[in-house]
Amino acid sequence: MQERISPLIDRQITFAHRGARAHLPENTIDAFELAIRLGATGLESDTWLSRDGIAVLDHDGVVKGKVRNKPIGMFNRSELPVWIPSLADLYQRCGSEVHLSLDIKDINSMGAVVRTMVESGNPEKTWLCHPDLAFLEQWVGRVAGANLVHSTRLKAMLKGPERHAATLRDMGISTVNMPFPDWNGGLVALFHRFNILCFGWNLQYPEVLTTGLRMGLDGIFSDWPDRASDAMNRLDG
C-alpha cells in the first residue's frame, strides 16, 4: 500500500466542488448546505459580478433565456434567478468555519469578493484561484490575508515545476492547483520543499480520493463530498 505522505496543512481539506453537485443542482445554497452535512471541510464555487457590484456564485456566468443566454453582468442582483446565490448569501447560510475556494471567473469580481470576505468570511480559510499569474500578482498583499492560488496544468509550466514553485514562492502565492492526473507524490514533495501548498481537482472515485490524500495533497476537490469524507476518515482511522 502507498505510504501516506504528510501534507503541509494541519488537516487536508475536502472541497465540495460546486457544492454536493453529485446529489443536487450545483452552486445552489441547498447543494452547499448538503455538502457540509455530508462531511465536506471546504466548499468550492466560481465568482461573477452583477451589474450593481455584487459578487455572485455560478459556473458559466450566464442567465439562460428562451431565445439566448445573457451574461450575469447585465443583471442587478435582485434580477437574477433565485437559485444563483450571492457570496454574502453563502456566508449567511453556511457560516465561515469551512474553507472556501473561489475561482475568480470574472476578474472584475475580485474586489467585491474581498470586501464580502472581510465583512462576513474568514480570510485564513479563503482560497482565491485564477490561472493568470500576472492577475494574481496584482492582488498580493491586497486580499486581507486570504490565500492566492494558481490554477494551472503541468504542461503549462514551460520552465518546469521546480522553477514554477520558486516563482510562486517569490511572488507570495501560497498554493498551486492542478487536475489530479498531473500530480504524483514526487511532484507534491517538490512543491512542498518550496512551502507551496498543493491542491488537486477532479477526484471522484474512492480509490482516487484515497490516492490523492495519501500522496500528500493539501486539498482535494470532488463532486462527492460524502466519498471524500469517507476516504479521509478511513485514512485517519
N, C-alpha and C positions, 0 to 999 in steps of 0.2 A: 504494500500500500504506500502511496506517495506520502512522504513526510510532510507534516504541516509546517509551513514557514510563517514566522511571526510577522504580522503587519506592523506598520509604523504607528497606526492609530490604536488607541486603547481597546476599542471594540469595533470590529468590522461592521460596516453599515450595509444593511439590506434595503436598497432603494426600490420602492414600488413604482415601476415605470408607467407614468401617466395614471397613477393610482392602481387599483386592482383591476386592470383592464382585461384580464382573462375572465373576469366574473361580471363586470358591469361596464357601461359605456365610459370610455376613457375621459380623463380630465374633468370629471364631474365631482362635486363635493361628495356625493354618495360613494364614488369609487375611492376617493382619498380616505374617507372615514372607514370604509371596509378594509382597506389596506392596513390601517393601523390595528384594527381588531384582529386581523389575520397575522399580526406579528411584525409588520414592517417597522424598521427603525429609521427609515427615511422615505420621503416622497419625492417624486420627480415630475416636472412639468415644463412647459415652454411658455415664454412670455411675449406678449404683444402690447401695443399701446393704443388705447381707444382715442377717438378724436378729442375728447375732453381731458386727456392726460392721465388716464387710469391704467395701471398695469393689470392685464387680464391673462388668463391661462387657457391656451388652446394649442393644438398641434399644428394645424395647417394655416391658421391666421385668416380664415375667410368665413363669411356667413353665407351659407348656401341658400340660393333663391330658386324660384321656379324657372326663371329664364337664365340667369347667370349668377355666379358667385361674386361677392363683393368683399374687399379687404376689411378686416376689423377696424382699421384706422379711419374708415369712412363713417363710423357709428360712434355716438356717445355711449358711455357705459350703460345708461338706462335704456338704450335702444337695442342692446344686444340680446340674443336669446337667453332665456333664464338658465339654461344648462351651462353657459360659459361663465365661470366664476371669476371674480377679481382675486388678486393676490391677498387683498385685505379680507375677503370672504374666507379664503383658505385658513388664514391665521385665526379668524374669529371662530370657525367651526372645529379646526383641528389643533389649535394651540401652536406653541412654538418650541415644544420639547423634542419633537422628532427632527432629524436632519432634513434639509430641503435643498434639492438640486434643481436649479433653474437654468434651462437652456435659453439664452437670450436670443430668440429668433429675430425679433425686431430690435436692432441696436438702439433705436430711439426710446425703447422702454427701460433702458438701464437706470436712468436717473430716477424714474418712478419706482422701479423695483427697490433701489437702495433706500429711498425715502420711506417706503412702506415697511421694509425690513427693519429700519431703525425705529419706526413708530410701534410696530407690533410683533416683530420677529426676534430672532436670535442670531446675530451675525456669526458667532463662532460655529453655528450649525448650518450655515448657509453656504452653498457652493454655486458660484456663478460661472456658467460654462459658455465658451464660444470657440469656434475653430480658427479665428483670426488673431494671431499673436499681437499684431500691431494694435488691434482694438483693445485687447486685454491690458496691454502695457499702458494705454491711456488711463486705465482705471486703477492701476497700482497705487495704493495709499489713499484711495478715494471711496472705498467701499465699507468704511466703518468697521474694519476687522473681519469682514467676510472673506471666504476663500475664493480665489480665482482659479479656474480650471481650464486647461487647454484640451479641447475635444479634437482628436486627430486620429490618424491611422499610421501604422508603422511605415508604410510605403511613402508617406508624405515627409518623413524625416530624412531629407535628402543628404544631410551630413552625418547621418547615423544617430542611433538612440543615445549614445553617450554624450555627444555634442548637444543634442536636444535637451537632455537632462541638465547639463551645465547651463544652457541658455535659460531654461525655466528658473533654475535656482538664482541666477544672476539678475533676472528680471523681477523676482519676487512673486512668481506664480507657483502656487503650492502643489498643484495636482495635475496629472495627465490622465485623460480618459480615452480609452480605445475600445473597439469591439473585442469581445473575448477571444476570437480566433487569433488576434495579433499578439496575445500575451503568452508567456511561458515563465516558469519560475526564475530562470536566469535573468530575464528582462525585468521582472519585478525587483529582483535583488539589485540590478544595476541602477534603477531609478531610486530605490531606497538608499543607496550609497550617497546619493546627492540630496537626500532628505526630501524627495519628491514623492507624494502620495500617489497611489495607483488605483484607478477605477476601471472597471470593465463592464461593458453593457452587452445586452442580448444573451443573458444566461437564463435558460428556460427550463431545462430538464434537471431532475435531481442529481444525476451523476456529473453534469456540467457545473451546477451550482457548487457541489462539493469540491470539485477540482479547482474552481476559481478561489474558493475560500482557503483551500489547502496551500495553494501557491502564494498566498500572502496578499492578495488584492485587498486594498483597504476599504473599497466599496464595490458592491455589485448591483446591477440593475436587472430586474426581472418583471415580467408581466404577471408572475405568480408569486405574490408575497408570502403565501402560505408555504409553498415549496421552499422558498429561500429561508424562511424562519425555521422550517423543519431541518434543513441542511445545517444551519448554524447550531441548532440545538443538539443535533447528533454529534457534531464535532466537539462542542463544549462538554457534552456528557461523557 
